[in-house]
Amino acid sequence: MRTQSDPKPFSSIQFKRRMRAITGSLIVATGLMAAKFYSYHLTHSSAVLSDALESIINVVAAAFAMVSIWMAAQPPDPEHPYGHGKIEYFSAGFEGALIILAAIGIFKTGIDQLMFPHPLANLNAGLLVLVVASAVNLGLGIILIRIGNRVQSLTLVADGKHVLTDVYTSGGVVAGLILVQWTGWMWLDGSIACLVGVNILLTGTRLVGQSFSALMDASDPMLLDRITQLIKTHRHPHWIDIHQLRAWRSGNFVHIDLHLVLPRQYQIDEAHADAKVLEQMLIDHFDGNAGVLVHIDPCQEDDCPVCRKYRCEQRKKPFNNTRAWDRESLTANKSDGLASPPEKTAPDTEEKGNGDV
């Protein structure tokens, strides 16, 4: 028997927080892009141009992220019964791909300056613009990552990391231009631009990798540990075992499915009631942003050693241990025979604590 919660509408509070954050990111990114191109106009530095080119990507990525957050907030419909949350992973991957393209453009500009260096003008004014822009970007990036983690938005976290990458880029450019000013070595301008390109290339590659993993529903050990601990803490005595636990995120929404082993003499309504208790516990834990699918399995003879229903008339084997409920045992297929080492427990002690179910 299966029971599943209906996906609840996206939290309006979280949606407003996400939209405020990404709107602020778009506005700030647009202003900083203009400032950096003005700095390039003053200095004609390849390093500054590389920083300005990355700012274009910031603006485009923030606009795309805004659209993806709006789409992710839309409720499930007949064509998308599991909601639209995965659009955020497309957004993160798209942003990573744009970062990689920006790195390629930066390499071209840097190599040109490295091979054919030219004097730089108005360095002091250009440096001042970059320092102010870096300070603003630093604050924005930290805020975006904090809000993204709080509302479980990969899009905001990705945008925040991209903004912080821009800070590292600007910091490297500022340091390089200071060296150019001190030494007069104009080729340093191109070298720094290439180093900046390497840094953001790595960042873009990581973002694409994270997006790909999320789209492929890769295992999330931290999420599984969180669910395992919750189930273990609130375990009912007549929940004989749980196996094949699966969990994955779709934007802000968490999908969970598992197999719950119950006494085989249970009536349908009794089994359904237990499944609903487990389901509601998980949904409440994720503030309503979870869909839970519980498959009910009747107990078998091999389950007797871990069953706490001591005076069960169907018992074929004595109770001799309590299987440790951890991520390894709860996620294993029962047919695999995988389980954590048993925790020895005296039957009479357990019986006094839990009684006959």
C-alpha positions in Angstrom: 0.0 0.0 0.0 1.2 3.5 -0.8 0.4 6.9 0.6 1.7 10.1 -0.7 1.3 13.8 0.3 0.1 16.3 -2.2 2.8 18.8 -3.0 2.1 22.1 -1.2 2.3 25.5 -2.8 5.6 27.2 -2.7 6.0 29.3 0.5 5.1 32.9 -0.3 7.5 34.2 2.3 10.4 32.3 0.8 9.4 33.3 -2.7 9.4 37.0 -1.7 12.8 36.6 -0.1 14.2 34.9 -3.2 12.8 37.6 -5.5 14.0 40.5 -3.4 17.5 38.9 -3.2 17.8 38.2 -7.0 16.3 41.6 -7.9 18.9 43.3 -5.7 21.6 41.2 -7.4 20.4 42.2 -10.9 20.3 46.0 -10.0 23.7 46.0 -8.4 25.2 43.8 -11.1 24.0 46.3 -13.8 25.5 49.3 -11.9 28.8 47.6 -11.3 29.1 46.5 -14.9 28.7 50.1 -16.0 31.3 51.2 -13.4 33.9 48.6 -14.6 33.5 49.5 -18.3 34.0 53.1 -17.2 37.2 52.0 -15.5 38.3 50.2 -18.7 37.5 53.4 -20.6 39.9 55.3 -18.3 42.7 52.7 -18.2 42.5 50.6 -21.4 43.7 47.7 -19.2 43.2 44.1 -20.4 42.8 43.0 -16.8 40.1 45.6 -16.2 38.4 44.6 -19.4 38.4 40.9 -18.3 36.7 42.0 -15.1 34.1 44.1 -17.0 33.4 41.1 -19.4 32.6 38.9 -16.4 30.2 41.6 -15.2 28.2 41.2 -18.3 27.8 37.5 -17.4 26.7 38.6 -13.9 23.9 40.7 -15.3 22.7 38.0 -17.8 22.9 35.3 -15.1 21.0 37.3 -12.6 18.2 38.0 -15.1 18.0 34.3 -15.9 18.1 33.4 -12.2 15.1 35.7 -11.6 13.1 34.0 -14.3 14.0 30.6 -12.9 13.0 31.5 -9.4 9.7 32.7 -10.6 9.1 29.5 -12.6 10.2 27.3 -9.7 7.6 28.9 -7.5 4.7 27.9 -9.8 2.6 25.1 -8.3 2.5 21.6 -9.9 0.2 21.2 -12.9 -0.9 18.3 -15.1 2.1 18.7 -17.4 4.5 19.0 -14.4 3.1 17.0 -11.6 6.3 17.2 -9.6 6.5 21.0 -9.8 9.0 23.2 -11.6 11.8 23.3 -9.0 14.4 21.8 -11.2 14.5 24.9 -13.3 16.8 26.3 -10.7 19.4 23.6 -11.5 19.2 24.6 -15.2 19.8 28.2 -14.1 22.9 27.2 -12.0 24.2 25.2 -15.0 23.5 28.0 -17.4 25.4 30.4 -15.1 28.3 28.1 -14.9 28.4 27.7 -18.7 28.4 31.5 -19.1 31.3 31.8 -16.6 33.3 29.3 -18.7 32.5 31.4 -21.9 33.7 34.6 -20.0 36.9 32.8 -19.1 37.6 32.1 -22.8 37.1 35.7 -23.7 39.4 36.8 -20.8 42.1 34.4 -22.0 42.0 36.0 -25.5 42.3 39.5 -24.1 45.0 38.6 -21.6 47.2 36.9 -24.2 46.9 39.8 -26.6 48.2 42.2 -23.8 50.8 39.7 -22.8 52.2 39.4 -26.4 51.7 43.0 -27.3 51.8 45.1 -24.1 50.7 48.8 -24.2 50.9 51.6 -21.7 48.0 52.0 -19.2 46.5 55.5 -18.5 44.6 56.9 -15.5 45.5 54.0 -13.2 44.6 55.7 -10.0 41.1 56.6 -11.1 40.6 53.1 -12.5 41.8 51.4 -9.3 39.4 53.5 -7.2 36.4 52.4 -9.2 37.4 48.8 -9.0 38.0 48.9 -5.2 34.5 50.4 -4.6 33.0 47.9 -7.0 34.7 45.0 -5.2 33.5 46.2 -1.8 29.9 46.3 -3.0 30.2 42.9 -4.7 31.6 41.4 -1.5 28.6 42.4 0.5 26.2 41.3 -2.2 27.8 37.9 -2.6 27.7 37.1 1.1 24.1 38.2 1.4 23.0 36.1 -1.6 24.7 32.9 -0.3 23.3 33.3 3.2 19.7 33.9 1.9 20.2 31.0 -0.6 21.2 28.6 2.1 18.3 29.8 4.3 15.6 29.3 1.7 17.3 26.2 0.1 17.8 28.0 -3.3 20.7 26.6 -5.4 20.1 29.5 -7.8 20.8 32.2 -5.2 23.8 30.3 -3.9 25.2 29.9 -7.4 24.6 33.6 -8.1 26.3 34.5 -4.8 29.3 32.4 -5.6 29.5 34.0 -9.0 29.4 37.4 -7.4 32.2 36.4 -5.0 34.2 35.1 -7.9 33.8 38.6 -9.4 35.3 39.9 -6.1 38.3 37.7 -6.4 38.7 38.7 -10.0 38.6 42.4 -9.1 40.9 41.9 -6.2 43.5 40.2 -8.5 43.1 42.9 -11.1 43.6 45.6 -8.5 46.7 43.9 -7.1 48.1 43.4 -10.6 47.5 47.0 -11.7 49.3 48.2 -8.5 52.3 46.0 -9.5 52.2 47.4 -13.0 52.2 50.9 -11.6 55.2 50.1 -9.3 57.3 48.2 -11.8 56.3 49.5 -15.2 56.0 46.0 -16.5 53.0 46.3 -18.8 53.0 42.5 -19.6 51.8 41.9 -16.0 48.4 43.3 -17.1 47.9 40.4 -19.5 49.3 37.8 -17.1 46.9 38.8 -14.4 44.0 38.7 -16.9 44.9 35.1 -17.7 45.2 34.1 -14.1 41.7 35.6 -13.5 40.5 33.5 -16.4 41.8 30.3 -14.8 40.1 31.2 -11.5 36.7 31.8 -13.0 37.0 28.8 -15.3 37.3 26.5 -12.3 34.3 28.2 -10.6 32.2 27.7 -13.8 33.2 24.1 -14.1 32.2 23.4 -10.4 28.8 25.1 -11.0 28.1 23.0 -14.1 29.1 19.9 -12.1 26.8 20.7 -9.2 23.9 21.4 -11.6 24.4 18.2 -13.5 24.5 16.2 -10.3 21.2 17.8 -9.1 19.5 17.2 -12.4 20.5 13.6 -12.3 19.1 13.2 -8.8 22.5 12.4 -7.3 22.5 11.1 -3.8 22.6 13.8 -1.1 24.3 12.2 2.0 23.5 15.2 4.2 19.8 15.2 3.3 19.7 11.4 3.9 21.4 11.7 7.2 19.0 14.4 8.3 16.0 12.2 7.4 17.5 9.1 9.0 18.1 10.9 12.3 14.6 12.2 12.3 13.1 8.8 11.7 15.3 7.2 14.3 14.5 9.8 16.9 10.7 9.4 16.4 10.6 5.7 15.7 7.5 3.8 16.7 7.9 0.4 18.4 5.8 -1.4 15.8 7.8 0.0 12.9 9.8 -3.1 12.3 12.2 -1.9 9.7 12.7 0.7 7.0 14.7 0.2 3.8 15.2 1.6 0.3 15.0 5.2 1.6 15.5 7.6 -1.2 15.4 11.4 -1.1 16.2 14.2 -3.6 15.6 17.9 -3.9 13.7 19.7 -6.6 14.4 23.3 -5.9 12.9 24.1 -2.5 10.9 20.9 -2.5 12.1 17.5 -1.1 10.9 14.2 -2.5 11.1 11.2 -0.2 10.2 7.6 -0.7 10.8 4.5 1.5 9.6 1.1 2.4 8.1 0.6 5.9 7.9 -2.9 7.3 4.8 -3.5 9.6 3.3 -6.6 11.2 1.7 -8.7 8.5 -1.5 -9.2 10.5 -2.3 -5.5 10.4 -5.5 -4.4 8.7 -5.3 -2.0 5.8 -6.6 0.9 7.9 -4.0 0.2 10.6 -1.1 0.1 8.1 -2.4 3.3 6.4 -2.6 5.1 9.7 1.1 4.3 10.5 2.2 5.4 7.0 0.3 8.7 7.5 2.1 9.3 10.8 5.5 8.8 9.2 4.5 10.8 6.2 3.2 13.8 8.2 6.3 13.8 10.4 8.6 14.2 7.4 6.4 16.8 5.8 6.2 18.9 9.0 10.0 18.6 9.4 10.5 20.3 6.0 7.8 23.0 6.7 5.3 21.5 4.2 7.8 21.5 1.4 8.0 17.7 1.0 6.3 14.9 -0.9 6.5 11.5 0.8 5.8 8.2 -0.7 5.5 5.3 1.7 5.4 1.7 0.5 4.1 -0.8 3.1 5.8 -4.2 3.3 4.4 -7.0 5.5 6.9 -8.5 7.8 8.6 -11.8 6.9 10.2 -14.5 9.0 13.6 -12.9 8.6 12.3 -9.8 10.3 11.5 -11.5 13.6 14.9 -10.9 15.1 14.5 -7.1 14.8 10.8 -7.0 15.6 9.8 -5.6 19.0 6.4 -7.2 19.0 7.5 -9.8 21.5 4.3 -11.7 22.1 3.4 -11.9 18.4 1.6 -15.2 17.5 3.3 -15.1 14.1 6.8 -15.0 15.5 9.1 -17.7 14.1 12.5 -16.5 15.5 13.3 -14.9 18.8 14.1 -11.2 19.2 17.9 -10.9 19.6 19.0 -7.4 18.4 17.9 -4.0 17.3 19.3 -3.1 13.9 21.0 0.2 13.9 19.0 2.7 11.9 21.6 4.7 10.0 21.9 5.9 6.4 23.5 2.7 5.2 20.8 0.4 6.6 17.8 2.6 5.7 18.9 3.2 2.1 19.9 -0.5 1.4 17.7 -2.8 -0.6 16.3 -5.5 1.7 17.2 -8.2 -0.8 20.8 -7.1 -0.6 21.0 -8.1 3.0 22.9 -4.9 3.8 22.5 -3.5 7.3 24.6 -1.8 9.9 26.1 -3.9 12.7 23.4 -4.9 15.2 23.1 -3.2 18.6 22.6 -5.9 21.3 19.6 -5.3 23.5 18.1 -7.4 26.2 14.6 -8.4 25.2 13.2 -8.1 28.7 14.4 -4.5 29.0 12.9 -3.5 25.7 9.6 -5.2 26.6 9.3 -3.1 29.8 10.0 0.1 27.9 7.7 -0.5 24.9 5.3 -3.2 26.0 3.4 -5.4 23.6 2.3 -3.6 20.5 
